[in-house]
């Protein structure tokens, strides 16, 4: 079940940020897996108070330094404020907090972006990747990561089908769709198991979680990239593909390929990434999606339904992507 959260110690925290003023209100604005956010209004203005769940102060400070350096390069970010000791992470009662400027903006998904906006999005992610390459210290790449093993996926499908079969009473339309998609996916995977990609190596520093809820817009222009909790060394082109799939998937599971094409061309130019690199990333992310059931595992194993709304489009996408594989590859690499 979703965990409960303690009210943040606003008074004690603001005593460490004397320039922030006195608290007027503190309202939750988002509940995530890696953090929780609040809109903190004070006598000096509004701020975003971030509670890093299970936070590591050193790792969080590392993320903060990265955003500070990226801001100096012109990347739209919102680095945290420093407290009276010059620290950007405040630890109170064993919990980690950071205070950021409040960014007035809104989230936009791909349906709300024009073709020009899609190009700006691809160029922005390319700027992030090249900027991180400039400002982050060299780090040894992690070992090659194995792609999903179909044998393991078949076992997950069978286990989920078993849980569904045990739900004799109270089955709903979601359960019916889940069973249909699980059986459909098993057939798809059996047909395409020979296309498992080889181990892949990490390619560079990435944001790690680039999607519509982590990007704020003012009008048509990106105002701030937020939530850098998953900053790390991973395949850059794969992040570009994953981001596009999230931004440009339609409720029916199809991708808006014209916008994907505009986005991908701008990304390739900004990141100096070749067509072959993007094509290989498309294949790896397609395989990842073909073998992934995290939303169903949340519902049926963890009894957590927060991700239910993502399942219909995501499960339809896998089927459509498999059928339109060549067209998707061409959109990213053509």
Secondary structure, 3 states (H helix, E strand, C coil): CCCCCCCCCHHHHHCCCHHHCCEEEEEEEEECCCEEEEEEEECCEEEEEEEECCCCHHHHHHHHHHHHHHHHCCCCECCECCCCCCCCCEEECCEEEEEEECCCCECCCHHHCCHHHHHHHHHHHHHHHHHHHHHCCCCCCCCCECCCCHHHHHHHHHHHHHHHHCCCCCCCHHHHHHHHHHHHHHHHHHHHHHHCCCCECCCEEECCCCCHHHEEEECCEEEEECCCCCCEEECHHHHHHHHHHHHHECCCCCECHHHHHHHHHHHHHHHCCCHHHHHHHHHHHHHHHHCCCHHHHHHHHCCCCCCHHHHHHHHHHHHHHHHCHHHHHHHHHC
